[in-house]
Amino acid sequence: MGQYDNAVERQRLLLEAEDWAEKPKAIHCHSLTSMWYETEDSKKFLENGSVTDIQYNNGLIKRLQDGKLVHTFGEEITGEELVRAYVRGGQ
């Protein structure tokens, strides 16, 4: 049975990391154009008022305005990279 211990542990960590990845890391309600992830394209949404940026543990940032998704920043991390991020700081 010991031959499967590493595979079982790896799968357990992956499932935990996938659950962790979907949880918000930070929420920013603002009307700033100086966020570190801001692009020229995304600044146009700020002309219509404030936005809510939700940063997730998986690397994505979703921008909402009036409760609707208007822009997504970043790239979602998955697989081994996600497990490493989870082990490094998510537990």
C-alpha positions as a Python dict, from the first residue, in 0.01 Angstrom:
ca = {
    (1, 'M'): (0, 0, 0),
    (2, 'G'): (294, 234, 61),
    (3, 'Q'): (361, 249, -312),
    (4, 'Y'): (53, 469, -357),
    (5, 'D'): (115, 707, -66),
    (6, 'N'): (284, 974, -278),
    (7, 'A'): (12, 966, -544),
    (8, 'V'): (-263, 988, -281),
    (9, 'E'): (-87, 1277, -104),
    (10, 'R'): (-36, 1459, -436),
    (11, 'Q'): (-406, 1423, -522),
    (12, 'R'): (-508, 1541, -175),
    (13, 'L'): (-291, 1852, -213),
    (14, 'L'): (-425, 1918, -563),
    (15, 'L'): (-787, 1903, -443),
    (16, 'E'): (-710, 2134, -150),
    (17, 'A'): (-524, 2374, -379),
    (18, 'E'): (-811, 2383, -630),
    (19, 'D'): (-1054, 2470, -350),
    (20, 'W'): (-814, 2737, -217),
    (21, 'A'): (-761, 2883, -567),
    (22, 'E'): (-1126, 2985, -601),
    (23, 'K'): (-1127, 3187, -279),
    (24, 'P'): (-1065, 3562, -281),
    (25, 'K'): (-724, 3680, -170),
    (26, 'A'): (-819, 4050, -166),
    (27, 'I'): (-1103, 4281, -262),
    (28, 'H'): (-1041, 4638, -378),
    (29, 'C'): (-1322, 4890, -430),
    (30, 'H'): (-1176, 5194, -600),
    (31, 'S'): (-1166, 5444, -883),
    (32, 'L'): (-786, 5451, -919),
    (33, 'T'): (-598, 5417, -1247),
    (34, 'S'): (-271, 5328, -1076),
    (35, 'M'): (-328, 4966, -973),
    (36, 'W'): (-22, 4750, -1049),
    (37, 'Y'): (-221, 4533, -1289),
    (38, 'E'): (-400, 4819, -1468),
    (39, 'T'): (-379, 4842, -1848),
    (40, 'E'): (-469, 5124, -2083),
    (41, 'D'): (-767, 4917, -2198),
    (42, 'S'): (-895, 4853, -1846),
    (43, 'K'): (-877, 5220, -1742),
    (44, 'K'): (-1182, 5298, -1957),
    (45, 'F'): (-1410, 5126, -1706),
    (46, 'L'): (-1312, 5384, -1444),
    (47, 'E'): (-1465, 5662, -1654),
    (48, 'N'): (-1807, 5525, -1552),
    (49, 'G'): (-1738, 5533, -1177),
    (50, 'S'): (-1580, 5303, -925),
    (51, 'V'): (-1507, 4933, -969),
    (52, 'T'): (-1458, 4631, -748),
    (53, 'D'): (-1150, 4419, -819),
    (54, 'I'): (-1147, 4071, -666),
    (55, 'Q'): (-804, 3907, -657),
    (56, 'Y'): (-818, 3527, -630),
    (57, 'N'): (-554, 3286, -501),
    (58, 'N'): (-523, 3133, -849),
    (59, 'G'): (-372, 3452, -994),
    (60, 'L'): (-683, 3596, -1158),
    (61, 'I'): (-825, 3940, -1083),
    (62, 'K'): (-1187, 3998, -1183),
    (63, 'R'): (-1313, 4353, -1224),
    (64, 'L'): (-1680, 4415, -1155),
    (65, 'Q'): (-1879, 4728, -1214),
    (66, 'D'): (-2238, 4755, -1098),
    (67, 'G'): (-2224, 4386, -1012),
    (68, 'K'): (-2125, 4277, -1363),
    (69, 'L'): (-1793, 4130, -1474),
    (70, 'V'): (-1627, 4382, -1708),
    (71, 'H'): (-1262, 4271, -1723),
    (72, 'T'): (-1027, 3991, -1614),
    (73, 'F'): (-656, 4037, -1540),
    (74, 'G'): (-378, 3780, -1513),
    (75, 'E'): (-347, 3414, -1595),
    (76, 'E'): (-492, 3133, -1389),
    (77, 'I'): (-233, 2899, -1241),
    (78, 'T'): (-316, 2528, -1241),
    (79, 'G'): (-162, 2187, -1176),
    (80, 'E'): (181, 2168, -1016),
    (81, 'E'): (225, 2545, -1014),
    (82, 'L'): (-100, 2579, -820),
    (83, 'V'): (3, 2309, -571),
    (84, 'R'): (339, 2487, -517),
    (85, 'A'): (162, 2820, -453),
    (86, 'Y'): (-78, 2651, -212),
    (87, 'V'): (197, 2474, -20),
    (88, 'R'): (408, 2790, -12),
    (89, 'G'): (143, 3017, 136),
    (90, 'G'): (-208, 2881, 119),
    (91, 'Q'): (-223, 2632, 401),
}
